């Protein structure tokens, strides 16, 4: 499997980052939508800290992913992809990248502005606060984080829908390009 992305397919670093971040985001969204309903118990705070640690991990992985994408480029659209599909795919990908930076930063800002105890990254070390406690910024960051989760969910569904449309509707190789070559069918 190639290291760099080619005109035809994604390299293994891009694939690995894509699927790892996808799994982490799926978990973050599920836990995020559920944890607000949990009673304030020691388990609640453990789940909250885990959510924050994974969110910071996603932010770090997104930085790596962005640098790698700028370095390694991206495959060309498969033949037969319309201009409208390319435009929509670019719009959804831009939205995903933006939200995958905005969400963890808003969460970190919310945590910082709340004035709560210091967050421990997976219990290993203290994550620095971005700002001093500030109720207005706390409320704004929380709103951005909540609405961001909704927007991110819509973008993810659009991304998955586009991939499945290519796979089952157009029967092209778009989805296979983000899977290890052992899954790829010959054209």
Backbone as a printed PyTorch tensor [residue, N CA C, xyz], in Angstrom:
tensor([[[  0.8550,  -1.1740,   0.0000],
         [  0.0000,   0.0000,   0.0000],
         [  0.9040,   1.2420,   0.0000]],

        [[  0.5750,   2.1970,  -0.8050],
         [  1.3990,   3.3920,  -0.9890],
         [  1.3250,   4.3270,   0.2140]],

        [[  2.4170,   5.0300,   0.4130],
         [  2.4690,   6.0180,   1.4780],
         [  1.7380,   7.2990,   1.0580]],

        [[  2.1150,   7.8460,  -0.0650],
         [  1.5030,   9.0830,  -0.5500],
         [  0.2400,   8.7880,  -1.3280]],

        [[ -0.6300,   9.7620,  -1.3670],
         [ -1.8350,   9.6660,  -2.1710],
         [ -1.4290,   9.7450,  -3.6400]],

        [[ -2.1530,   9.0160,  -4.4780],
         [ -1.9090,   9.0780,  -5.9150],
         [ -3.1230,   9.7220,  -6.5770]],

        [[ -3.0730,   9.8490,  -7.8970],
         [ -4.2390,  10.3720,  -8.6240],
         [ -5.4240,   9.4190,  -8.5390]],

        [[ -5.1540,   8.1260,  -8.2560],
         [ -6.2060,   7.1020,  -8.2730],
         [ -6.7430,   6.7250,  -6.8980]],

        [[ -5.9020,   6.8530,  -5.8350],
         [ -6.3580,   6.3870,  -4.5180],
         [ -5.5980,   7.0700,  -3.3910]],

        [[ -6.1600,   6.9280,  -2.1960],
         [ -5.5490,   7.4760,  -0.9880],
         [ -4.4460,   6.5430,  -0.5160]],

        [[ -3.3700,   7.1040,   0.0320],
         [ -2.3110,   6.3060,   0.6410],
         [ -2.7130,   5.8660,   2.0430]],

        [[ -1.9040,   4.9520,   2.6040],
         [ -2.2900,   4.4030,   3.9100],
         [ -2.3220,   5.4390,   5.0330]],

        [[ -1.4580,   6.4830,   5.0740],
         [ -1.6170,   7.4650,   6.1590],
         [ -2.9710,   8.1930,   6.0880]],

        [[ -3.3910,   8.5520,   4.8770],
         [ -4.6850,   9.2340,   4.7240],
         [ -5.8250,   8.3190,   5.1220]],

        [[ -5.7650,   7.0640,   4.6850],
         [ -6.8150,   6.1050,   5.0560],
         [ -6.8580,   5.8960,   6.5620]],

        [[ -5.6890,   5.7060,   7.1670],
         [ -5.6350,   5.4490,   8.6070],
         [ -6.1920,   6.6300,   9.3960]],

        [[ -5.7710,   7.8330,   9.0270],
         [ -6.2810,   9.0210,   9.7170],
         [ -7.7890,   9.1670,   9.5190]],

        [[ -8.2600,   8.9350,   8.2950],
         [ -9.6980,   9.0420,   7.9990],
         [-10.5050,   8.1180,   8.8960]],

        [[-10.1480,   6.8340,   8.9220],
         [-10.9540,   5.8540,   9.6560],
         [-10.7940,   5.9970,  11.1660]],

        [[ -9.5910,   6.3340,  11.6380],
         [ -9.3930,   6.5420,  13.0740],
         [-10.2100,   7.7430,  13.5510]],

        [[-10.1240,   8.8420,  12.8290],
         [-10.9030,  10.0320,  13.2040],
         [-12.3970,   9.7400,  13.1010]],

        [[-12.8150,   9.0030,  12.0840],
         [-14.2400,   8.6590,  11.9390],
         [-14.7440,   7.8820,  13.1550]],

        [[-13.9700,   6.9110,  13.5930],
         [-14.3670,   6.1050,  14.7630],
         [-14.4320,   6.9860,  16.0070]],

        [[-13.4230,   7.8210,  16.1960],
         [-13.4070,   8.7000,  17.3660],
         [-14.5770,   9.6850,  17.3480]],

        [[-14.8640,  10.2510,  16.1790],
         [-15.9730,  11.2080,  16.0720],
         [-17.3070,  10.5150,  16.3340]],

        [[-17.4840,   9.3230,  15.7910],
         [-18.7120,   8.5770,  16.0490],
         [-18.9000,   8.3880,  17.5630]],

        [[-17.8420,   7.9640,  18.2360],
         [-17.9190,   7.7870,  19.6860],
         [-18.1900,   9.0860,  20.4200]],

        [[-17.4990,  10.1600,  20.0030],
         [-17.7060,  11.4640,  20.6470],
         [-19.1370,  11.9550,  20.4940]],

        [[-19.6820,  11.8080,  19.2980],
         [-21.0570,  12.2610,  19.0780],
         [-22.0490,  11.4390,  19.8950]],

        [[-21.8590,  10.1160,  19.9110],
         [-22.7690,   9.2710,  20.6880],
         [-22.6970,   9.6240,  22.1730]],

        [[-21.4930,   9.7030,  22.6880],
         [-21.3240,  10.0140,  24.1120],
         [-21.8080,  11.4360,  24.4010]],

        [[-21.4930,  12.3700,  23.5130],
         [-21.8970,  13.7610,  23.7200],
         [-23.3960,  13.9340,  23.8050]],

        [[-24.1300,  13.2450,  22.9430],
         [-25.5870,  13.3750,  22.9610],
         [-26.1980,  12.6810,  24.1810]],

        [[-25.4970,  11.6700,  24.7380],
         [-26.0330,  10.9110,  25.8690],
         [-25.5850,  11.4840,  27.2090]],

        [[-24.3390,  11.9600,  27.2810],
         [-23.7780,  12.3240,  28.5920],
         [-24.5030,  13.4960,  29.2570]],

        [[-25.1280,  14.3480,  28.4610],
         [-25.8520,  15.4710,  29.0710],
         [-27.0720,  14.9840,  29.8530]],

        [[-27.4920,  13.7500,  29.6190],
         [-28.6400,  13.1770,  30.3290],
         [-28.2310,  12.4080,  31.5860]],

        [[-26.9320,  12.1710,  31.7540],
         [-26.4560,  11.3710,  32.8880],
         [-26.5670,  12.1620,  34.1900]],

        [[-26.8800,  11.4740,  35.3000],
         [-26.8670,  12.1600,  36.5980],
         [-25.4380,  12.5270,  36.9770]],

        [[-25.2900,  13.6180,  37.7200],
         [-23.9600,  14.0900,  38.1360],
         [-23.3960,  13.1520,  39.2030]],

        [[-22.6700,  12.1480,  38.7680],
         [-22.0630,  11.1620,  39.6540],
         [-20.5900,  11.0390,  39.2670]],

        [[-19.8130,  10.2810,  40.0190],
         [-18.4120,  10.0860,  39.6220],
         [-18.2840,   9.5020,  38.2050]],

        [[-19.2130,   8.6360,  37.8270],
         [-19.1760,   8.0650,  36.4860],
         [-19.3960,   9.1470,  35.4240]],

        [[-20.2750,  10.1000,  35.7260],
         [-20.5250,  11.2050,  34.8050],
         [-19.2290,  11.9700,  34.5270]],

        [[-18.5060,  12.3020,  35.5880],
         [-17.2790,  13.0780,  35.4200],
         [-16.2130,  12.2680,  34.6940]],

        [[-16.1860,  10.9710,  34.9060],
         [-15.2460,  10.1100,  34.1870],
         [-15.5810,  10.1270,  32.6900]],

        [[-16.8620,  10.0070,  32.3360],
         [-17.2950,  10.0430,  30.9350],
         [-16.9860,  11.4070,  30.3230]],

        [[-17.2420,  12.4580,  31.0730],
         [-16.9780,  13.8200,  30.5940],
         [-15.4860,  14.0000,  30.3060]],

        [[-14.6300,  13.5390,  31.2320],
         [-13.1800,  13.6510,  31.0310],
         [-12.7180,  12.8140,  29.8410]],

        [[-13.2970,  11.6510,  29.6620],
         [-12.9550,  10.8210,  28.5070],
         [-13.3530,  11.5280,  27.2140]],

        [[-14.5350,  12.1260,  27.1970],
         [-15.0140,  12.8770,  26.0360],
         [-14.0360,  14.0100,  25.6980]],

        [[-13.6110,  14.7320,  26.7160],
         [-12.6780,  15.8390,  26.4980],
         [-11.3320,  15.3370,  25.9800]],

        [[-10.8240,  14.2690,  26.5460],
         [ -9.5310,  13.7300,  26.1150],
         [ -9.5790,  13.2570,  24.6710]],

        [[-10.6510,  12.5900,  24.3050],
         [-10.7880,  12.1380,  22.9150],
         [-10.9510,  13.3350,  21.9910]],

        [[-11.6630,  14.3670,  22.4290],
         [-11.8090,  15.5760,  21.6290],
         [-10.4640,  16.2410,  21.3480]],

        [[ -9.6030,  16.3250,  22.3560],
         [ -8.2590,  16.8900,  22.1660],
         [ -7.4510,  15.9960,  21.2290]],

        [[ -7.6380,  14.6910,  21.3250],
         [ -6.9600,  13.7550,  20.4200],
         [ -7.3930,  13.9960,  18.9830]],

        [[ -8.6910,  14.1980,  18.7670],
         [ -9.1960,  14.4860,  17.4210],
         [ -8.5750,  15.7730,  16.8880]],

        [[ -8.4710,  16.7940,  17.7310],
         [ -7.8590,  18.0500,  17.3000],
         [ -6.4140,  17.8120,  16.8400]],

        [[ -5.6580,  17.0590,  17.6180],
         [ -4.2620,  16.7620,  17.2480],
         [ -4.2010,  15.9540,  15.9470]],

        [[ -5.0640,  14.9440,  15.8330],
         [ -5.0880,  14.1310,  14.6080],
         [ -5.5090,  14.9510,  13.3980]],

        [[ -6.4210,  15.8920,  13.5890],
         [ -6.8380,  16.7520,  12.4740],
         [ -5.7020,  17.6700,  12.0230]],

        [[ -4.8870,  18.1150,  12.9430],
         [ -3.7180,  18.9030,  12.5560],
         [ -2.7710,  18.0610,  11.7040]],

        [[ -2.5320,  16.8240,  12.1430],
         [ -1.6920,  15.9060,  11.3630],
         [ -2.3290,  15.6570,  10.0020]],

        [[ -3.6300,  15.4260,  10.0010],
         [ -4.3340,  15.1330,   8.7470],
         [ -4.2650,  16.3060,   7.7750]],

        [[ -4.4460,  17.5110,   8.2680],
         [ -4.3890,  18.6840,   7.4040],
         [ -2.9930,  18.8540,   6.8040]],

        [[ -1.9690,  18.7270,   7.6310],
         [ -0.5930,  18.8400,   7.1240],
         [ -0.3240,  17.7500,   6.0920]],

        [[ -0.7590,  16.5210,   6.3920],
         [ -0.5420,  15.4160,   5.4480],
         [ -1.2920,  15.6640,   4.1400]],

        [[ -2.5050,  16.1430,   4.2400],
         [ -3.3050,  16.4160,   3.0320],
         [ -2.6460,  17.4870,   2.1700]],

        [[ -2.1140,  18.5290,   2.8010],
         [ -1.4270,  19.5810,   2.0560],
         [ -0.1600,  19.0360,   1.4000]],

        [[  0.5160,  18.1130,   2.0740],
         [  1.7380,  17.5160,   1.5370],
         [  1.4440,  16.4620,   0.4660]],

        [[  0.5140,  15.5680,   0.7570],
         [  0.2940,  14.3870,  -0.0960],
         [ -0.7590,  14.5910,  -1.1750]],

        [[ -1.5310,  15.6760,  -1.1170],
         [ -2.5520,  15.9090,  -2.1280],
         [ -3.7420,  14.9790,  -1.9680]],

        [[ -4.5340,  14.9040,  -3.0240],
         [ -5.7450,  14.0800,  -3.0090],
         [ -5.9310,  13.4540,  -4.3840]],

        [[ -6.5540,  12.2800,  -4.4430],
         [ -6.8490,  11.6700,  -5.7420],
         [ -7.7970,  12.5430,  -6.5600]],

        [[ -7.7280,  12.3820,  -7.8470],
         [ -8.6580,  13.0500,  -8.7520],
         [-10.0280,  12.3830,  -8.6140]],

        [[-11.1130,  13.0960,  -8.8850],
         [-12.4300,  12.4420,  -8.8750],
         [-12.4380,  11.2930,  -9.9070]],

        [[-13.2120,  10.2790,  -9.6140],
         [-13.2990,   9.1610, -10.5600],
         [-13.9320,   9.6600, -11.8520]],

        [[-13.5830,   9.0550, -12.9800],
         [-14.2030,   9.4460, -14.2530],
         [-15.7260,   9.3460, -14.1620]],

        [[-16.3920,  10.3140, -14.7450],
         [-17.8530,  10.3220, -14.7460],
         [-18.4580,  11.1330, -13.6090]],

        [[-17.6110,  11.6680, -12.7030],
         [-18.1260,  12.4890, -11.6160],
         [-18.4900,  13.8610, -12.1810]],

        [[-19.7160,  14.2580, -11.9860],
         [-20.1830,  15.5380, -12.5430],
         [-19.5730,  16.7210, -11.8130]],

        [[-19.6240,  17.8840, -12.4340],
         [-19.1300,  19.1130, -11.8170],
         [-19.9170,  19.4150, -10.5390]],

        [[-21.2240,  19.1660, -10.5540],
         [-22.0440,  19.3870,  -9.3670],
         [-21.6050,  18.4650,  -8.2290]],

        [[-21.3440,  17.1970,  -8.5210],
         [-20.8870,  16.2630,  -7.4900],
         [-19.5320,  16.6910,  -6.9310]],

        [[-18.6240,  17.1370,  -7.7960],
         [-17.3130,  17.6020,  -7.3270],
         [-17.4790,  18.8190,  -6.4160]],

        [[-18.3490,  19.7490,  -6.8160],
         [-18.5890,  20.9450,  -6.0160],
         [-19.1750,  20.5660,  -4.6590]],

        [[-20.1630,  19.6700,  -4.6600],
         [-20.7940,  19.2490,  -3.4050],
         [-19.7950,  18.5120,  -2.5180]],

        [[-18.9910,  17.6410,  -3.1150],
         [-17.9900,  16.9080,  -2.3360],
         [-16.9840,  17.8690,  -1.7100]],

        [[-16.5330,  18.8520,  -2.4870],
         [-15.5910,  19.8370,  -1.9520],
         [-16.2210,  20.6350,  -0.8140]],

        [[-17.4770,  21.0210,  -0.9740],
         [-18.1840,  21.7740,   0.0600],
         [-18.3230,  20.9480,   1.3450]],

        [[-18.7180,  19.6830,   1.2090],
         [-18.8830,  18.8150,   2.3780],
         [-17.5290,  18.5750,   3.0490]],

        [[-16.4820,  18.3210,   2.2570],
         [-15.1620,  18.0900,   2.8460],
         [-14.6480,  19.3380,   3.5710]],

        [[-14.8450,  20.5060,   2.9830],
         [-14.4500,  21.7470,   3.6390],
         [-15.2100,  21.9050,   4.9580]],

        [[-16.5180,  21.6540,   4.9190],
         [-17.3250,  21.7330,   6.1380],
         [-16.8580,  20.7560,   7.2010]],

        [[-16.5350,  19.5320,   6.7880],
         [-16.0430,  18.5390,   7.7430],
         [-14.7360,  18.9990,   8.3810]],

        [[-13.8030,  19.4400,   7.5590],
         [-12.5300,  19.9110,   8.1070],
         [-12.7540,  21.0680,   9.0790]],

        [[-13.5620,  22.0520,   8.6850],
         [-13.8190,  23.1850,   9.5690],
         [-14.4330,  22.7380,  10.8910]],

        [[-15.4660,  21.8920,  10.8080],
         [-16.1520,  21.4690,  12.0250],
         [-15.2580,  20.5980,  12.9040]],

        [[-14.3630,  19.8310,  12.2860],
         [-13.4890,  18.9680,  13.0790],
         [-12.3550,  19.7490,  13.7390]],

        [[-12.2080,  21.0100,  13.3810],
         [-11.3450,  21.9130,  14.1390],
         [-12.1680,  22.7450,  15.1200]],

        [[-13.3080,  23.2510,  14.6650],
         [-14.1440,  24.1230,  15.5020],
         [-14.6720,  23.3750,  16.7230]],

        [[-15.1420,  22.1580,  16.5350],
         [-15.7490,  21.4090,  17.6450],
         [-14.7950,  21.2030,  18.8250]],

        [[-13.6020,  20.6410,  18.6160],
         [-12.7390,  20.4580,  19.7880],
         [-12.2570,  21.7820,  20.3940]],

        [[-12.0390,  22.7850,  19.5460],
         [-11.6090,  24.0800,  20.0850],
         [-12.7340,  24.7080,  20.9090]],

        [[-13.9720,  24.6270,  20.4200],
         [-15.1120,  25.1530,  21.1840],
         [-15.2770,  24.3890,  22.4990]],

        [[-15.1130,  23.0660,  22.4510],
         [-15.2040,  22.2740,  23.6810],
         [-14.1150,  22.6430,  24.6810]],

        [[-12.9010,  22.8150,  24.1880],
         [-11.7760,  23.2090,  25.0510],
         [-12.0000,  24.6030,  25.6180]],

        [[-12.5030,  25.5010,  24.7890],
         [-12.7890,  26.8600,  25.2360],
         [-13.9060,  26.8530,  26.2900]],

        [[-14.9350,  26.0490,  26.0560],
         [-16.0330,  25.8980,  27.0200],
         [-15.5020,  25.3880,  28.3560]],

        [[-14.6720,  24.3470,  28.2950],
         [-14.0880,  23.7870,  29.5090],
         [-13.2390,  24.8310,  30.2230]],

        [[-12.4440,  25.5730,  29.4660],
         [-11.5720,  26.5910,  30.0550],
         [-12.3880,  27.7030,  30.7050]],

        [[-13.3790,  28.2200,  29.9910],
         [-14.1730,  29.3540,  30.4770],
         [-15.0990,  28.9730,  31.6200]],

        [[-15.3710,  27.6800,  31.7950],
         [-16.2900,  27.2450,  32.8500],
         [-15.7010,  27.4000,  34.2370]],

        [[-14.3820,  27.4220,  34.3320],
         [-13.7490,  27.5480,  35.6400],
         [-13.7510,  26.2610,  36.4450]],

        [[-14.1210,  25.1600,  35.8080],
         [-14.1170,  23.8650,  36.4890],
         [-12.6850,  23.3780,  36.7020]],

        [[-12.5600,  22.2770,  37.4110],
         [-11.2370,  21.7210,  37.6830],
         [-10.4870,  21.4770,  36.3820]],

        [[ -9.1910,  21.4140,  36.5050],
         [ -8.3430,  21.2000,  35.3350],
         [ -8.6190,  19.8320,  34.7210]],

        [[ -8.6090,  19.7900,  33.4040],
         [ -8.8240,  18.5310,  32.6950],
         [ -7.5140,  17.7580,  32.6250]],

        [[ -7.6090,  16.4560,  32.8960],
         [ -6.4450,  15.5740,  32.7690],
         [ -6.6090,  14.7770,  31.4820]],

        [[ -5.6270,  14.8730,  30.5890],
         [ -5.6550,  14.1590,  29.3060],
         [ -5.4490,  12.6780,  29.5770]],

        [[ -6.5330,  11.9010,  29.4740],
         [ -6.5440,  10.4750,  29.7800],
         [ -5.8770,  10.1910,  31.1320]],

        [[ -5.9930,  11.1300,  32.0710],
         [ -5.4170,  10.9700,  33.4030],
         [ -3.9050,  11.1110,  33.4520]],

        [[ -3.2770,  11.4800,  32.3370],
         [ -1.8180,  11.5050,  32.2660],
         [ -1.2130,  12.8550,  32.6380]],

        [[ -1.7790,  13.9390,  32.1240],
         [ -1.2510,  15.2690,  32.3970],
         [ -2.3790,  16.2800,  32.2880]],

        [[ -2.1590,  17.4320,  32.8910],
         [ -3.1620,  18.4920,  32.9010],
         [ -3.1200,  19.2610,  31.5830]],

        [[ -4.2770,  19.4480,  30.9890],
         [ -4.4050,  20.2410,  29.7650],
         [ -4.5560,  21.6970,  30.1820]],

        [[ -3.7340,  22.5920,  29.6310],
         [ -3.8250,  23.9960,  30.0400],
         [ -5.1600,  24.6270,  29.6370]],

        [[ -5.6020,  25.5510,  30.4440],
         [ -6.8130,  26.3150,  30.1290],
         [ -6.4620,  27.3510,  29.0660]],

        [[ -7.3800,  27.5840,  28.1410],
         [ -7.1460,  28.5740,  27.0810],
         [ -7.3770,  29.9950,  27.5640]],

        [[ -8.3430,  30.1460,  28.4920],
         [ -8.6710,  31.4700,  29.0360],
         [ -9.0820,  31.3140,  30.4990]],

        [[ -9.1750,  32.4460,  31.1770],
         [ -9.6700,  32.4700,  32.5610],
         [-11.1860,  32.2500,  32.5390]],

        [[-11.7720,  31.8730,  33.6720],
         [-13.2240,  31.7030,  33.7130],
         [-13.9480,  32.9490,  33.1880]],

        [[-14.9680,  32.6970,  32.3490],
         [-15.7100,  33.7900,  31.7360],
         [-17.0820,  33.2530,  31.3480]],

        [[-18.1450,  33.6580,  32.0590],
         [-19.4810,  33.1020,  31.8000],
         [-19.9980,  33.3650,  30.3800]],

        [[-19.6970,  34.5260,  29.8150],
         [-20.1880,  34.8300,  28.4660],
         [-19.5150,  33.9290,  27.4230]],

        [[-18.1910,  33.7960,  27.5270],
         [-17.4790,  32.9320,  26.5750],
         [-17.8790,  31.4780,  26.7910]],

        [[-18.0900,  31.0990,  28.0470],
         [-18.5380,  29.7310,  28.3450],
         [-19.8530,  29.4480,  27.6220]],

        [[-20.8170,  30.3500,  27.7300],
         [-22.1210,  30.1590,  27.0950],
         [-21.9980,  30.1240,  25.5650]],

        [[-21.2080,  31.0320,  25.0010],
         [-21.0170,  31.0710,  23.5530],
         [-20.3260,  29.8010,  23.0550]],

        [[-19.2650,  29.3880,  23.7450],
         [-18.5430,  28.1740,  23.3410],
         [-19.4470,  26.9440,  23.4370]],

        [[-20.2910,  26.9110,  24.4590],
         [-21.2280,  25.7890,  24.6020],
         [-22.2170,  25.7580,  23.4340]],

        [[-22.7580,  26.9140,  23.0730],
         [-23.6870,  26.9850,  21.9330],
         [-23.0040,  26.5360,  20.6380]],

        [[-21.7860,  27.0080,  20.4190],
         [-21.0360,  26.6110,  19.2240],
         [-20.8140,  25.1050,  19.2290]],

        [[-20.4870,  24.5500,  20.3920],
         [-20.2290,  23.1060,  20.5020],
         [-21.4990,  22.2960,  20.2380]],

        [[-22.6080,  22.7210,  20.7990],
         [-23.8760,  22.0010,  20.6070],
         [-24.3410,  22.0960,  19.1530]],

        [[-24.3910,  23.3110,  18.6050],
         [-24.8050,  23.4560,  17.2090],
         [-23.7980,  22.8280,  16.2640]],

        [[-22.5290,  22.8850,  16.6410],
         [-21.4960,  22.2380,  15.8340],
         [-21.7170,  20.7410,  15.7350]],

        [[-22.1630,  20.1240,  16.8390],
         [-22.4290,  18.6820,  16.8140],
         [-23.5560,  18.3620,  15.8360]],

        [[-24.5600,  19.2130,  15.7900],
         [-25.6760,  19.0000,  14.8620],
         [-25.2070,  19.1820,  13.4220]],

        [[-24.4690,  20.2530,  13.1750],
         [-23.9550,  20.5110,  11.8210],
         [-23.0010,  19.3980,  11.3990]],

        [[-22.1220,  18.9850,  12.2990],
         [-21.1830,  17.9020,  11.9950],
         [-21.9290,  16.6130,  11.6600]],

        [[-22.9690,  16.3010,  12.3840],
         [-23.7670,  15.1000,  12.1040],
         [-24.3670,  15.1630,  10.7090]],

        [[-24.9090,  16.3160,  10.3280],
         [-25.4840,  16.4800,   8.9850],
         [-24.4070,  16.3100,   7.9190]],

        [[-23.2430,  16.9080,   8.1390],
         [-22.1390,  16.7780,   7.1730],
         [-21.6620,  15.3330,   7.0460]],

        [[-21.5830,  14.6290,   8.1630],
         [-21.1720,  13.2230,   8.1310],
         [-22.1850,  12.4000,   7.3460]],

        [[-23.4680,  12.6450,   7.5870],
         [-24.5030,  11.9100,   6.8450],
         [-24.4220,  12.2170,   5.3470]],

        [[-24.1340,  13.4680,   4.9900],
         [-23.9740,  13.8350,   3.5800],
         [-22.7470,  13.1350,   2.9940]],

        [[-21.6700,  13.0710,   3.7520],
         [-20.4350,  12.4060,   3.3080],
         [-20.6770,  10.9140,   3.0710]],

        [[-21.3080,  10.2790,   4.0330],
         [-21.6210,   8.8510,   3.8950],
         [-22.5940,   8.6340,   2.7410]],

        [[-23.6020,   9.4860,   2.6480],
         [-24.5630,   9.3780,   1.5550],
         [-23.8980,   9.5010,   0.1940]],

        [[-22.9750,  10.4470,   0.0590],
         [-22.2420,  10.6080,  -1.2000],
         [-21.4150,   9.3760,  -1.5270]],

        [[-20.7310,   8.8270,  -0.5320],
         [-19.9240,   7.6220,  -0.7550],
         [-20.8030,   6.4490,  -1.1830]],

        [[-21.9530,   6.2930,  -0.5290],
         [-22.8510,   5.1830,  -0.8830],
         [-23.5120,   5.4040,  -2.2430]],

        [[-23.8020,   6.6480,  -2.5890],
         [-24.3300,   6.9460,  -3.9160],
         [-23.3180,   6.5420,  -4.9910]],

        [[-22.0570,   6.8950,  -4.7770],
         [-21.0180,   6.4830,  -5.7230],
         [-20.9090,   4.9630,  -5.7830]],

        [[-20.9560,   4.3250,  -4.6130],
         [-20.7380,   2.8760,  -4.5520],
         [-21.8970,   2.0840,  -5.1580]],

        [[-23.1250,   2.3860,  -4.7160],
         [-24.2660,   1.5910,  -5.1710],
         [-25.0160,   2.2270,  -6.3290]],

        [[-25.0720,   3.5410,  -6.3660],
         [-25.8070,   4.2180,  -7.4320],
         [-25.0170,   4.3030,  -8.7210]],

        [[-23.7930,   4.8040,  -8.6240],
         [-22.9750,   4.9800,  -9.8200],
         [-22.0320,   3.7980, -10.0650]],

        [[-21.8920,   2.9600,  -9.0600],
         [-21.0390,   1.7690,  -9.1430],
         [-19.6200,   2.1100,  -9.6120]],

        [[-19.0650,   3.1710,  -9.0000],
         [-17.6960,   3.5200,  -9.3590],
         [-16.7470,   3.1810,  -8.2010]],

        [[-15.4870,   3.5820,  -8.3040],
         [-14.4450,   3.1670,  -7.3620],
         [-14.2060,   4.1650,  -6.2220]],

        [[-15.0630,   5.1580,  -6.0730],
         [-14.8260,   6.1980,  -5.0850],
         [-14.6290,   5.6220,  -3.6790]],

        [[-15.5170,   4.7760,  -3.2300],
         [-15.4230,   4.2120,  -1.8830],
         [-14.1920,   3.3240,  -1.7400]],

        [[-13.8910,   2.5310,  -2.7420],
         [-12.7450,   1.6290,  -2.6710],
         [-11.4340,   2.3750,  -2.4810]],

        [[-11.3770,   3.6100,  -2.9370],
         [-10.1270,   4.3690,  -2.8380],
         [ -9.7780,   4.7380,  -1.4020]],

        [[-10.7590,   4.6820,  -0.4920],
         [-10.5090,   4.9770,   0.9140],
         [-10.4570,   3.6970,   1.7490]],

        [[-10.4040,   2.5540,   1.0860],
         [-10.2850,   1.2610,   1.7580],
         [ -8.9570,   0.6190,   1.3750]],

        [[ -8.3980,  -0.2050,   2.2600],
         [ -7.1860,  -0.9370,   1.8660],
         [ -7.4230,  -1.6960,   0.5760]],

        [[ -6.3780,  -1.8490,  -0.2130],
         [ -6.5100,  -2.4290,  -1.5580],
         [ -7.0460,  -3.8520,  -1.5380]],

        [[ -6.9800,  -4.5660,  -0.4240],
         [ -7.5320,  -5.9090,  -0.3810],
         [ -9.0430,  -5.9020,  -0.5920]],

        [[ -9.7090,  -4.7660,  -0.3310],
         [-11.1450,  -4.6610,  -0.5320],
         [-11.5150,  -4.2100,  -1.9470]],

        [[-10.5310,  -3.7090,  -2.6670],
         [-10.8100,  -3.1090,  -3.9650],
         [-11.0780,  -4.1770,  -5.0030]],

        [[-12.1650,  -3.9720,  -5.7320],
         [-12.4980,  -4.8560,  -6.8450],
         [-11.8310,  -4.3180,  -8.1060]],

        [[-11.5200,  -5.1940,  -8.9800],
         [-10.9590,  -4.7850, -10.2720],
         [-12.0720,  -4.1290, -11.1000]],

        [[-11.6790,  -3.1360, -11.9010],
         [-12.6960,  -2.4610, -12.7210],
         [-12.9520,  -3.2030, -13.9920]]])
